Amino acid sequence: MITYLTVALVGFASAFQPFLPAEAYLLGVTVTTGAAPVLVGLAAAAGQTVGKAVVFLASRGLVRWSFVRRLVDRPRPTKPPSAFRRRMSAFVALLDRPRWSAAMLLLSAVVGIPPLIATTIYAARTPMRLPVFVVLTLVGRSIRFVVLALAPALVMT
């Protein structure tokens, strides 16, 4: 029981610090203890989802601060946009649609590209609701961490 709680706490901490990979800890726990790999993966996913929800909510609150709002809304110098900037603007406009932002979040939670921390902060500026964010992140991270936790058993047998 303490193993699963520790894995969840490491998952929670890794939600804030990208240099503390939960994946490495997850593999270490799976290899060195007799803990059930599926439960270890689910505990890590639950811990990291709670942490990402905190980041999501903090990002939403940050945008509402008046001094940050003034920085974001200040007028920019007008110059003709480059072709790259036009393509990126079109891509960002596409991601503002709920189904595309949900798909990007799920992809990020499973694969890790783009990094989930960046996707979390981006999702906070969209109209995505917290329960949708939590479910997508939990499903994606569960898939990722359970597959990783089961991997050593495939190699070591």
DSSP file (Angstrom, degrees, kcal/mol; ACC not computed):
  #  RESIDUE AA STRUCTURE BP1 BP2  ACC     N-H-->O    O-->H-N    N-H-->O    O-->H-N    TCO  KAPPA ALPHA  PHI   PSI    X-CA   Y-CA   Z-CA
    1    1 A M     >        0   0    0      0, 0.0     4,-2.0     0, 0.0     5,-0.2   0.000 360.0 360.0 360.0 -41.3    0.0    0.0    0.0
    2    2 A I  H  >  +     0   0    0      1,-0.2     4,-2.4     2,-0.2     5,-0.2   0.835 360.0  58.5 -65.8 -30.6    2.8    2.4    0.9
    3    3 A T  H  > S+     0   0    0      2,-0.2     4,-2.3     1,-0.2    -1,-0.2   0.930 107.1  45.6 -63.1 -45.2    4.4    1.6   -2.5
    4    4 A Y  H  > S+     0   0    0      2,-0.2     4,-2.3     1,-0.2    -2,-0.2   0.877 112.6  50.6 -68.6 -37.5    1.3    2.8   -4.4
    5    5 A L  H  X S+     0   0    0     -4,-2.0     4,-2.3     2,-0.2    -1,-0.2   0.906 111.0  49.1 -64.9 -41.6    1.0    5.9   -2.3
    6    6 A T  H  X S+     0   0    0     -4,-2.4     4,-2.4     2,-0.2    -2,-0.2   0.908 110.3  50.6 -64.1 -41.5    4.6    6.8   -2.9
    7    7 A V  H  X S+     0   0    0     -4,-2.3     4,-2.5     1,-0.2    -2,-0.2   0.912 110.3  50.1 -62.7 -41.8    4.2    6.3   -6.6
    8    8 A A  H  X S+     0   0    0     -4,-2.3     4,-2.4     2,-0.2    -2,-0.2   0.897 110.7  49.8 -63.4 -39.9    1.1    8.6   -6.6
    9    9 A L  H  X S+     0   0    0     -4,-2.3     4,-2.6     2,-0.2    -2,-0.2   0.887 110.7  48.7 -67.1 -38.9    3.1   11.2   -4.7
   10   10 A V  H  X S+     0   0    0     -4,-2.4     4,-2.5     2,-0.2    -2,-0.2   0.909 111.3  51.1 -65.8 -40.7    6.0   11.0   -7.2
   11   11 A G  H  X S+     0   0    0     -4,-2.5     4,-0.7     2,-0.2    -2,-0.2   0.913 110.5  49.2 -60.0 -42.9    3.5   11.3  -10.0
   12   12 A F  H >< S+     0   0    0     -4,-2.4     3,-0.8     1,-0.2     4,-0.4   0.933 112.6  46.7 -61.7 -46.9    2.0   14.4   -8.3
   13   13 A A  H >X S+     0   0    0     -4,-2.6     3,-1.3     1,-0.2     4,-1.1   0.871 107.6  56.9 -64.5 -36.7    5.4   16.0   -7.9
   14   14 A S  H 3< S+     0   0    0     -4,-2.5    -1,-0.2     1,-0.3    -2,-0.2   0.664  91.3  72.5 -71.6 -13.8    6.4   15.2  -11.5
   15   15 A A  T << S+     0   0    0     -3,-0.8    -1,-0.3    -4,-0.7    -2,-0.2   0.778 107.6  34.5 -67.5 -25.1    3.4   17.1  -12.7
   16   16 A F  T <4 S+     0   0    0     -3,-1.3    -2,-0.2    -4,-0.4    -1,-0.2   0.697 118.1  51.5-100.4 -25.0    5.1   20.4  -11.7
   17   17 A Q    ><  -     0   0    0     -4,-1.1     3,-1.9     3,-0.2    -1,-0.2  -0.916  57.9-167.5-123.2 105.2    8.7   19.5  -12.4
   18   18 A P  T 3  S+     0   0    0      0, 0.0    -1,-0.1     0, 0.0    -4,-0.1   0.723  88.0  64.2 -65.0 -19.2    9.6   18.2  -15.9
   19   19 A F  T 3  S+     0   0    0      1,-0.2    -5,-0.1     2,-0.1    -2,-0.0   0.413  89.4  72.4 -85.3   3.7   13.0   17.2  -14.7
   20   20 A L  S <  S-     0   0    0     -3,-1.9     2,-0.4    -6,-0.2    -1,-0.2  -0.785  79.0-159.9-113.0  83.7   11.5   14.7  -12.2
   21   21 A P     >  -     0   0    0      0, 0.0     4,-1.1     0, 0.0     3,-0.2  -0.488  15.8-161.6 -74.4 124.3   10.3   11.9  -14.6
   22   22 A A  H  > S+     0   0    0     -2,-0.4     4,-2.8     1,-0.2     5,-0.2   0.782  87.6  68.5 -69.0 -26.9    7.7    9.7  -13.1
   23   23 A E  H  > S+     0   0    0      1,-0.2     4,-2.4     2,-0.2    -1,-0.2   0.911  98.4  47.7 -61.4 -44.2    8.5    7.1  -15.8
   24   24 A A  H  > S+     0   0    0     -3,-0.2     4,-2.2     2,-0.2    -1,-0.2   0.913 114.4  46.4 -64.5 -43.0   11.9    6.3  -14.4
   25   25 A Y  H  X S+     0   0    0     -4,-1.1     4,-2.6     2,-0.2     5,-0.2   0.906 110.8  53.8 -64.8 -40.9   10.6    5.9  -10.9
   26   26 A L  H  X S+     0   0    0     -4,-2.8     4,-2.2     1,-0.2    -2,-0.2   0.921 110.0  46.2 -60.0 -46.4    7.7    3.8  -12.2
   27   27 A L  H  X S+     0   0    0     -4,-2.4     4,-2.2     2,-0.2    -1,-0.2   0.903 112.1  51.9 -64.2 -41.0   10.1    1.4  -13.9
   28   28 A G  H  X S+     0   0    0     -4,-2.2     4,-2.3     1,-0.2    -2,-0.2   0.916 111.3  46.2 -62.3 -43.5   12.3    1.3  -10.9
   29   29 A V  H  X S+     0   0    0     -4,-2.6     4,-1.7     1,-0.2     6,-0.4   0.905 112.5  50.8 -65.3 -41.6    9.4    0.4   -8.6
   30   30 A T  H  < S+     0   0    0     -4,-2.2    -2,-0.2    -5,-0.2    -1,-0.2   0.888 115.7  41.4 -64.9 -39.1    8.1   -2.2  -11.0
   31   31 A V  H  < S+     0   0    0     -4,-2.2    -2,-0.2    -5,-0.2    -1,-0.2   0.873 121.1  39.2 -77.0 -37.9   11.5   -3.9  -11.3
   32   32 A T  H  < S+     0   0    0     -4,-2.3     2,-0.3    -5,-0.2    -2,-0.2   0.604 113.2  49.4 -95.4 -11.9   12.6   -3.8   -7.7
   33   33 A T  S  < S-     0   0    0     -4,-1.7     0, 0.0    -5,-0.2     0, 0.0  -0.738  77.6-121.7-120.5 171.6    9.3   -4.5   -5.8
   34   34 A G        +     0   0    0     -2,-0.3    -4,-0.1     2,-0.1    -3,-0.1   0.137  64.3 137.6 -95.7  19.9    6.6   -7.1   -6.1
   35   35 A A        -     0   0    0     -6,-0.4    -2,-0.1     1,-0.1     3,-0.0  -0.323  66.4 -99.0 -68.0 148.5    4.0   -4.5   -6.7
   36   36 A A     >  -     0   0    0      1,-0.1     4,-2.3     2,-0.0     5,-0.2  -0.538  28.4-142.2 -68.6 123.6    1.3   -5.1   -9.3
   37   37 A P  H  > S+     0   0    0      0, 0.0     4,-2.5     0, 0.0     5,-0.2   0.859  98.0  52.8 -59.1 -37.8    2.4   -3.2  -12.5
   38   38 A V  H  > S+     0   0    0      1,-0.2     4,-2.4     2,-0.2     5,-0.2   0.921 111.5  46.0 -65.9 -42.1   -1.1   -2.2  -13.4
   39   39 A L  H  > S+     0   0    0      2,-0.2     4,-2.3     1,-0.2    -1,-0.2   0.873 111.4  52.5 -68.2 -35.8   -1.8   -0.7  -10.0
   40   40 A V  H  X S+     0   0    0     -4,-2.3     4,-2.2     2,-0.2    -2,-0.2   0.931 111.3  47.3 -63.2 -44.7    1.6    1.0  -10.0
   41   41 A G  H  X S+     0   0    0     -4,-2.5     4,-2.2     1,-0.2    -2,-0.2   0.899 112.8  48.2 -63.2 -41.7    0.7    2.6  -13.4
   42   42 A L  H  X S+     0   0    0     -4,-2.4     4,-2.5     2,-0.2    -1,-0.2   0.870 110.3  51.8 -68.5 -35.8   -2.7    3.6  -12.2
   43   43 A A  H  X S+     0   0    0     -4,-2.3     4,-2.4     2,-0.2    -2,-0.2   0.922 111.3  47.1 -65.5 -43.3   -1.4    5.2   -9.0
   44   44 A A  H  X S+     0   0    0     -4,-2.2     4,-2.6     1,-0.2     5,-0.2   0.910 112.7  50.1 -63.7 -41.3    1.2    7.2  -11.0
   45   45 A A  H  X S+     0   0    0     -4,-2.2     4,-2.3     2,-0.2    -2,-0.2   0.911 111.1  48.7 -63.3 -42.7   -1.5    8.3  -13.5
   46   46 A A  H  X S+     0   0    0     -4,-2.5     4,-2.1     2,-0.2    -2,-0.2   0.927 112.9  47.5 -64.4 -44.5   -3.8    9.4  -10.6
   47   47 A G  H  X S+     0   0    0     -4,-2.4     4,-1.9     1,-0.2    -2,-0.2   0.919 114.4  45.6 -63.0 -44.1   -1.1   11.4   -8.9
   48   48 A Q  H  X S+     0   0    0     -4,-2.6     4,-2.7     1,-0.2    -1,-0.2   0.864 110.0  54.8 -70.4 -33.5    0.0   13.1  -12.0
   49   49 A T  H  X S+     0   0    0     -4,-2.3     4,-2.2    -5,-0.2    -1,-0.2   0.912 107.6  49.6 -64.6 -41.5   -3.5   13.9  -13.1
   50   50 A V  H  X S+     0   0    0     -4,-2.1     4,-1.7     2,-0.2    -1,-0.2   0.924 112.5  48.3 -62.1 -43.3   -4.2   15.6   -9.8
   51   51 A G  H  X S+     0   0    0     -4,-1.9     4,-2.0     1,-0.2    -2,-0.2   0.912 111.1  49.2 -63.0 -42.8   -1.0   17.6  -10.2
   52   52 A K  H  X S+     0   0    0     -4,-2.7     4,-2.8     1,-0.2    -1,-0.2   0.845 107.0  56.3 -66.8 -32.7   -1.9   18.6  -13.8
   53   53 A A  H  X S+     0   0    0     -4,-2.2     4,-2.5     2,-0.2    -1,-0.2   0.881 106.4  50.6 -64.8 -36.7   -5.4   19.7  -12.6
   54   54 A V  H  X S+     0   0    0     -4,-1.7     4,-2.6     2,-0.2    -2,-0.2   0.922 111.6  47.3 -64.6 -43.4   -3.7   22.0  -10.1
   55   55 A V  H  X S+     0   0    0     -4,-2.0     4,-2.5     2,-0.2    -2,-0.2   0.914 111.5  52.0 -62.4 -42.8   -1.5   23.4  -12.9
   56   56 A F  H  X S+     0   0    0     -4,-2.8     4,-1.8     2,-0.2    -2,-0.2   0.936 113.2  43.1 -58.3 -49.8   -4.7   23.8  -15.1
   57   57 A L  H  X S+     0   0    0     -4,-2.5     4,-2.0     1,-0.2    -1,-0.2   0.883 113.5  51.5 -67.4 -38.5   -6.6   25.7  -12.4
   58   58 A A  H  X S+     0   0    0     -4,-2.6     4,-2.1     1,-0.2    -1,-0.2   0.892 108.5  52.1 -65.2 -38.1   -3.5   27.8  -11.6
   59   59 A S  H  X S+     0   0    0     -4,-2.5     4,-1.4     1,-0.2    -1,-0.2   0.885 108.8  50.4 -65.9 -37.7   -3.1   28.7  -15.2
   60   60 A R  H  X S+     0   0    0     -4,-1.8     4,-0.6     1,-0.2    -1,-0.2   0.895 111.8  47.3 -66.4 -39.2   -6.7   29.8  -15.5
   61   61 A G  H >< S+     0   0    0     -4,-2.0     3,-0.6     1,-0.2     4,-0.4   0.854 106.2  58.8 -69.8 -34.3   -6.4   32.0  -12.4
   62   62 A L  H >< S+     0   0    0     -4,-2.1     3,-1.4     1,-0.2     6,-0.2   0.876  99.6  56.6 -63.7 -38.8   -3.2   33.6  -13.7
   63   63 A V  H 3< S+     0   0    0     -4,-1.4    -1,-0.2     1,-0.3    -2,-0.2   0.762 100.9  59.8 -65.9 -23.5   -4.9   34.9  -16.8
   64   64 A R  T << S+     0   0    0     -3,-0.6    -1,-0.3    -4,-0.6     2,-0.2   0.589  77.7 107.4 -83.1  -9.7   -7.4   36.7  -14.7
   65   65 A W  S <> S-     0   0    0     -3,-1.4     4,-2.4    -4,-0.4     5,-0.2  -0.507  71.4-135.1 -70.4 136.5   -4.8   38.8  -12.9
   66   66 A S  H  > S+     0   0    0      1,-0.2     4,-2.3     2,-0.2     5,-0.2   0.884 100.0  50.6 -64.8 -41.6   -5.0   42.4  -14.2
   67   67 A F  H  > S+     0   0    0      1,-0.2     4,-1.5     2,-0.2    -1,-0.2   0.874 113.8  45.8 -68.2 -34.0   -1.2   43.0  -14.6
   68   68 A V  H  > S+     0   0    0     -6,-0.2     4,-2.4     2,-0.2    -1,-0.2   0.891 110.4  54.3 -70.5 -39.1   -0.8   39.8  -16.6
   69   69 A R  H  X S+     0   0    0     -4,-2.4     4,-2.6     1,-0.2    -2,-0.2   0.896 106.2  52.2 -60.9 -40.4   -3.9   40.7  -18.6
   70   70 A R  H  X S+     0   0    0     -4,-2.3     4,-0.8     1,-0.2    -1,-0.2   0.891 110.2  48.9 -63.6 -38.7   -2.3   44.0  -19.5
   71   71 A L  H  < S+     0   0    0     -4,-1.5     3,-0.4     1,-0.2    -2,-0.2   0.905 114.5  44.7 -65.8 -41.2    0.8   42.3  -20.7
   72   72 A V  H  < S+     0   0    0     -4,-2.4    -2,-0.2     1,-0.2    -1,-0.2   0.885 117.9  43.3 -70.2 -38.8   -1.1   39.8  -22.8
   73   73 A D  H  < S+     0   0    0     -4,-2.6    -1,-0.2    -5,-0.2    -2,-0.2   0.442  82.9 121.9 -90.7  -0.3   -3.4   42.4  -24.3
   74   74 A R  S  < S-     0   0    0     -4,-0.8     2,-0.1    -3,-0.4    -3,-0.0  -0.303  73.6 -97.8 -64.4 147.5   -0.9   45.2  -25.0
   75   75 A P        -     0   0    0      0, 0.0    -1,-0.1     0, 0.0    -2,-0.1  -0.398  36.6-145.3 -68.3 140.4   -0.7   46.2  -28.6
   76   76 A R        -     0   0    0     -2,-0.1     2,-0.1    -3,-0.1    -3,-0.0  -0.734  28.8 -93.1-101.1 151.1    2.1   44.6  -30.7
   77   77 A P        -     0   0    0      0, 0.0     2,-0.6     0, 0.0    -1,-0.1  -0.421  44.5-123.5 -62.5 138.4    4.0   46.4  -33.5
   78   78 A T        +     0   0    0     -2,-0.1     0, 0.0    -3,-0.0     0, 0.0  -0.758  46.7 147.0 -91.9 121.4    2.3   45.6  -36.8
   79   79 A K        -     0   0    0     -2,-0.6     0, 0.0     0, 0.0     0, 0.0  -0.972  58.7 -82.8-143.0 154.4    4.4   44.1  -39.4
   80   80 A P        -     0   0    0      0, 0.0     2,-0.1     0, 0.0    -2,-0.0  -0.352  52.0-117.4 -61.4 131.4    3.4   41.6  -42.1
   81   81 A P        -     0   0    0      0, 0.0     2,-0.0     0, 0.0    -3,-0.0  -0.381  25.4-118.7 -71.1 147.0    3.4   38.1  -40.7
   82   82 A S     >  -     0   0    0      1,-0.1     4,-2.2    -2,-0.1     5,-0.2  -0.277  28.4-104.7 -75.4 168.6    5.7   35.6  -42.1
   83   83 A A  H  > S+     0   0    0      1,-0.2     4,-2.3     2,-0.2     5,-0.2   0.888 122.8  52.5 -62.7 -38.8    4.4   32.4  -43.8
   84   84 A F  H  > S+     0   0    0      1,-0.2     4,-2.6     2,-0.2    -1,-0.2   0.927 108.9  49.0 -62.7 -44.7    5.4   30.4  -40.7
   85   85 A R  H  > S+     0   0    0      1,-0.2     4,-2.4     2,-0.2    -2,-0.2   0.876 110.0  51.6 -64.4 -37.3    3.5   32.7  -38.4
   86   86 A R  H  X S+     0   0    0     -4,-2.2     4,-2.1     2,-0.2    -1,-0.2   0.920 111.5  47.1 -64.5 -43.2    0.4   32.5  -40.6
   87   87 A R  H  X S+     0   0    0     -4,-2.3     4,-2.2     2,-0.2    -2,-0.2   0.916 113.1  48.5 -64.7 -42.2    0.5   28.7  -40.6
   88   88 A M  H  X S+     0   0    0     -4,-2.6     4,-2.7     2,-0.2    -2,-0.2   0.880 109.8  52.3 -66.0 -37.5    1.0   28.7  -36.8
   89   89 A S  H  X S+     0   0    0     -4,-2.4     4,-2.2     2,-0.2    -1,-0.2   0.901 110.2  48.4 -63.9 -40.3   -1.8   31.1  -36.3
   90   90 A A  H  X S+     0   0    0     -4,-2.1     4,-1.8     2,-0.2    -2,-0.2   0.894 112.0  49.7 -65.8 -39.0   -4.1   28.9  -38.4
   91   91 A F  H  X S+     0   0    0     -4,-2.2     4,-2.1     2,-0.2    -2,-0.2   0.917 111.2  48.1 -65.3 -44.1   -2.9   25.8  -36.3
   92   92 A V  H  X S+     0   0    0     -4,-2.7     4,-1.0     1,-0.2    -2,-0.2   0.889 109.7  53.1 -64.3 -39.1   -3.6   27.6  -33.0
   93   93 A A  H  < S+     0   0    0     -4,-2.2     4,-0.3     1,-0.2     3,-0.3   0.878 108.7  50.6 -62.7 -36.8   -7.1   28.7  -34.3
   94   94 A L  H >< S+     0   0    0     -4,-1.8     3,-1.4     1,-0.2     6,-0.3   0.902 107.3  53.1 -66.0 -41.1   -7.8   25.1  -35.1
   95   95 A L  H 3< S+     0   0    0     -4,-2.1    -1,-0.2     1,-0.3    -2,-0.2   0.674  94.4  70.9 -71.0 -15.9   -6.7   24.0  -31.6
   96   96 A D  T 3< S+     0   0    0     -4,-1.0    -1,-0.3    -3,-0.3    -2,-0.2   0.660  77.6  95.6 -73.4 -13.9   -9.1   26.5  -30.0
   97   97 A R  S <> S-     0   0    0     -3,-1.4     4,-2.5    -4,-0.3     3,-0.5  -0.613  84.9-126.1 -75.6 136.0  -11.9   24.2  -31.2
   98   98 A P  H  > S+     0   0    0      0, 0.0     4,-2.2     0, 0.0     5,-0.2   0.856 104.6  49.3 -55.7 -42.2  -13.0   21.9  -28.4
   99   99 A R  H  > S+     0   0    0      1,-0.2     4,-1.9     2,-0.2     5,-0.1   0.872 114.1  45.9 -70.2 -32.6  -12.7   18.6  -30.2
  100  100 A W  H  > S+     0   0    0     -3,-0.5     4,-2.4    -6,-0.3    -1,-0.2   0.876 112.4  49.4 -75.6 -37.2   -9.2   19.4  -31.5
  101  101 A S  H  X S+     0   0    0     -4,-2.5     4,-2.1    -7,-0.2    -2,-0.2   0.879 112.0  49.9 -68.7 -34.6   -7.9   20.7  -28.2
  102  102 A A  H  X S+     0   0    0     -4,-2.2     4,-2.4    -5,-0.3    -2,-0.2   0.910 111.2  48.6 -66.8 -41.9   -9.3   17.5  -26.5
  103  103 A A  H  X S+     0   0    0     -4,-1.9     4,-2.5     1,-0.2    -2,-0.2   0.906 111.8  49.3 -64.0 -41.2   -7.6   15.3  -29.1
  104  104 A M  H  X S+     0   0    0     -4,-2.4     4,-2.5     2,-0.2    -1,-0.2   0.895 110.7  50.4 -65.1 -40.0   -4.3   17.2  -28.6
  105  105 A L  H  X S+     0   0    0     -4,-2.1     4,-2.3     2,-0.2    -2,-0.2   0.929 111.9  46.9 -63.8 -45.3   -4.6   16.8  -24.9
  106  106 A L  H  X S+     0   0    0     -4,-2.4     4,-1.9     2,-0.2     5,-0.2   0.921 113.1  49.1 -63.7 -43.9   -5.2   13.1  -25.1
  107  107 A L  H  X>S+     0   0    0     -4,-2.5     4,-2.9     1,-0.2     5,-0.7   0.917 112.3  48.6 -60.2 -44.0   -2.3   12.6  -27.6
  108  108 A S  H  X5S+     0   0    0     -4,-2.5     4,-0.9     1,-0.2     8,-0.3   0.873 110.0  51.9 -64.7 -37.9    0.0   14.6  -25.3
  109  109 A A  H  <5S+     0   0    0     -4,-2.3    -1,-0.2    -5,-0.2    -2,-0.2   0.848 118.7  36.0 -68.9 -33.9   -1.1   12.5  -22.3
  110  110 A V  H  <5S+     0   0    0     -4,-1.9    -2,-0.2    -5,-0.2    -3,-0.2   0.938 132.5  23.1 -83.4 -50.8   -0.4    9.2  -24.0
  111  111 A V  H  <5S-     0   0    0     -4,-2.9    -3,-0.2    -5,-0.2    -2,-0.1   0.825  90.8-130.7 -90.9 -35.1    2.7   10.0  -26.1
  112  112 A G     << +     0   0    0     -4,-0.9    -4,-0.2    -5,-0.7     4,-0.1   0.487  57.7 139.4  93.6   3.5    4.2   13.0  -24.4
  113  113 A I        +     0   0    0     -6,-0.4    -1,-0.2     2,-0.1    -2,-0.2  -0.986  69.9  28.3-126.0 120.4    4.6   15.1  -27.5
  114  114 A P  S    S-     0   0    0      0, 0.0    -2,-0.2     0, 0.0    -1,-0.1   0.651 119.6 -98.9 -65.8 162.2    3.9   18.0  -27.1
  115  115 A P     >  -     0   0    0      0, 0.0     4,-2.2     0, 0.0     3,-0.4  -0.220  25.5-128.6 -55.6 139.3    4.9   18.0  -23.5
  116  116 A L  H  > S+     0   0    0     -8,-0.3     4,-2.6     1,-0.2     5,-0.2   0.809 106.0  59.9 -63.1 -30.5    1.8   17.6  -21.2
  117  117 A I  H  > S+     0   0    0      2,-0.2     4,-2.0     1,-0.2    -1,-0.2   0.919 108.8  43.9 -63.9 -41.6    2.8   20.6  -19.1
  118  118 A A  H  > S+     0   0    0     -3,-0.4     4,-2.4     2,-0.2    -2,-0.2   0.903 114.4  49.3 -68.7 -40.4    2.6   22.9  -22.2
  119  119 A T  H  X S+     0   0    0     -4,-2.2     4,-3.0     2,-0.2    -2,-0.2   0.871 109.1  53.7 -65.9 -36.2   -0.6   21.3  -23.3
  120  120 A T  H  X S+     0   0    0     -4,-2.6     4,-1.5     2,-0.2    -2,-0.2   0.934 110.4  45.4 -62.9 -46.6   -2.1   21.7  -19.8
  121  121 A I  H  X S+     0   0    0     -4,-2.0     4,-0.6     1,-0.2    -2,-0.2   0.894 115.0  48.4 -66.0 -39.2   -1.3   25.4  -19.8
  122  122 A Y  H >< S+     0   0    0     -4,-2.4     3,-1.5     1,-0.2     4,-0.4   0.929 108.7  53.3 -65.3 -44.1   -2.6   25.8  -23.4
  123  123 A A  H >< S+     0   0    0     -4,-3.0     3,-1.2     1,-0.3     5,-0.5   0.803  98.8  65.4 -62.1 -28.3   -5.8   23.9  -22.5
  124  124 A A  H 3< S+     0   0    0     -4,-1.5    -1,-0.3     1,-0.3    -2,-0.2   0.764  98.9  52.4 -66.7 -23.6   -6.4   26.3  -19.6
  125  125 A R  T << S+     0   0    0     -3,-1.5    -1,-0.3    -4,-0.6    -2,-0.2   0.511  99.9  77.4 -90.5  -3.8   -6.9   29.1  -22.0
  126  126 A T  S <  S-     0   0    0     -3,-1.2   -29,-0.1    -4,-0.4   -30,-0.1  -0.491  98.7-103.2 -94.3 170.8   -9.5   27.2  -24.0
  127  127 A P  S    S+     0   0    0      0, 0.0    -3,-0.1     0, 0.0    -4,-0.1   0.328  73.0 138.2 -77.6  12.4  -13.1   26.8  -22.9
  128  128 A M        -     0   0    0     -5,-0.5     2,-0.2     1,-0.1    -2,-0.1  -0.332  52.4-127.5 -60.1 133.9  -12.4   23.2  -21.9
  129  129 A R     >  -     0   0    0      1,-0.1     4,-2.2    -2,-0.0     3,-0.2  -0.500  16.3-115.7 -82.8 154.1  -14.1   22.3  -18.6
  130  130 A L  H  > S+     0   0    0      1,-0.2     4,-2.9     2,-0.2     5,-0.2   0.895 112.7  53.8 -58.0 -45.9  -12.1   20.8  -15.7
  131  131 A P  H  > S+     0   0    0      0, 0.0     4,-2.4     0, 0.0    -1,-0.2   0.895 110.0  48.3 -59.9 -37.5  -13.9   17.4  -15.7
  132  132 A V  H  > S+     0   0    0     -3,-0.2     4,-2.5     2,-0.2     5,-0.2   0.929 112.5  49.1 -64.9 -44.4  -13.1   16.9  -19.4
  133  133 A F  H  X S+     0   0    0     -4,-2.2     4,-2.5     1,-0.2     5,-0.2   0.928 112.3  47.9 -59.0 -46.7   -9.5   17.8  -18.8
  134  134 A V  H  X S+     0   0    0     -4,-2.9     4,-2.8     2,-0.2     5,-0.2   0.921 112.7  47.4 -63.9 -45.1   -9.2   15.4  -15.8
  135  135 A V  H  X S+     0   0    0     -4,-2.4     4,-2.6    -5,-0.2     5,-0.2   0.937 114.4  46.1 -63.7 -46.6  -10.8   12.5  -17.7
  136  136 A L  H  X S+     0   0    0     -4,-2.5     4,-2.4     1,-0.2     5,-0.2   0.910 115.8  45.9 -63.4 -41.9   -8.7   13.0  -20.8
  137  137 A T  H  X S+     0   0    0     -4,-2.5     4,-2.8    -5,-0.2     5,-0.3   0.918 113.7  48.8 -67.4 -42.8   -5.5   13.4  -18.8
  138  138 A L  H  X S+     0   0    0     -4,-2.8     4,-2.2    -5,-0.2    -2,-0.2   0.917 113.6  46.1 -64.6 -43.5   -6.3   10.4  -16.5
  139  139 A V  H  X S+     0   0    0     -4,-2.6     4,-2.2    -5,-0.2    -2,-0.2   0.949 116.5  45.0 -63.5 -48.5   -7.1    8.1  -19.5
  140  140 A G  H  X S+     0   0    0     -4,-2.4     4,-2.2    -5,-0.2    -2,-0.2   0.927 116.1  44.4 -63.2 -46.2   -4.0    9.2  -21.4
  141  141 A R  H  X S+     0   0    0     -4,-2.8     4,-3.0    -5,-0.2     5,-0.3   0.846 110.6  55.8 -69.1 -32.7   -1.6    8.9  -18.5
  142  142 A S  H  X S+     0   0    0     -4,-2.2     4,-2.5    -5,-0.3     5,-0.3   0.937 109.0  47.1 -63.0 -45.8   -3.1    5.6  -17.4
  143  143 A I  H  X S+     0   0    0     -4,-2.2     4,-2.0     1,-0.2     5,-0.2   0.951 115.8  45.5 -58.5 -49.2   -2.4    4.1  -20.8
  144  144 A R  H  X S+     0   0    0     -4,-2.2     4,-2.0     1,-0.2    -2,-0.2   0.936 117.6  41.1 -61.8 -49.4    1.1    5.5  -20.8
  145  145 A F  H  X S+     0   0    0     -4,-3.0     4,-2.5     2,-0.2    -1,-0.2   0.852 113.6  51.3 -75.0 -34.6    2.0    4.4  -17.3
  146  146 A V  H  X S+     0   0    0     -4,-2.5     4,-1.9    -5,-0.3    -1,-0.2   0.921 111.4  48.6 -67.6 -41.9    0.4    1.0  -17.4
  147  147 A V  H  X S+     0   0    0     -4,-2.0     4,-1.1    -5,-0.3    -2,-0.2   0.925 113.7  47.3 -61.8 -43.3    2.2    0.1  -20.6
  148  148 A L  H  < S+     0   0    0     -4,-2.0     3,-0.3    -5,-0.2    -2,-0.2   0.895 111.1  50.9 -64.4 -39.4    5.5    1.3  -19.1
  149  149 A A  H  < S+     0   0    0     -4,-2.5     4,-0.3     1,-0.2    -1,-0.2   0.824 112.0  47.4 -69.1 -30.1    4.9   -0.6  -15.9
  150  150 A L  H  X S+     0   0    0     -4,-1.9     4,-1.1     1,-0.2     3,-0.5   0.670  93.1  82.0 -82.6 -17.1    4.2   -3.8  -17.9
  151  151 A A  H >X S+     0   0    0     -4,-1.1     4,-1.6    -3,-0.3     3,-0.6   0.878  84.1  55.7 -59.8 -43.8    7.2   -3.4  -20.1
  152  152 A P  H 3> S+     0   0    0      0, 0.0     4,-2.8     0, 0.0    -1,-0.2   0.866 103.3  56.5 -60.5 -33.8    9.8   -4.9  -17.7
  153  153 A A  H 3> S+     0   0    0     -3,-0.5     4,-0.6    -4,-0.3    -2,-0.2   0.845 106.4  50.6 -64.8 -32.8    7.8   -8.1  -17.4
  154  154 A L  H << S+     0   0    0     -4,-1.1    -1,-0.2    -3,-0.6     3,-0.1   0.863 116.4  40.2 -71.1 -35.8    8.0   -8.5  -21.2
  155  155 A V  H  < S+     0   0    0     -4,-1.6    -2,-0.2     1,-0.2    -1,-0.2   0.851 114.5  50.6 -81.3 -36.5   11.8   -8.0  -21.3
  156  156 A M  H  <        0   0    0     -4,-2.8    -1,-0.2     1,-0.2    -2,-0.2   0.500 360.0 360.0 -87.0  -3.8   12.7  -10.0  -18.2
  157  157 A T     <        0   0    0     -4,-0.6    -1,-0.2    -5,-0.2    -2,-0.1   0.478 360.0 360.0 -96.9 360.0   10.8  -13.2  -19.0
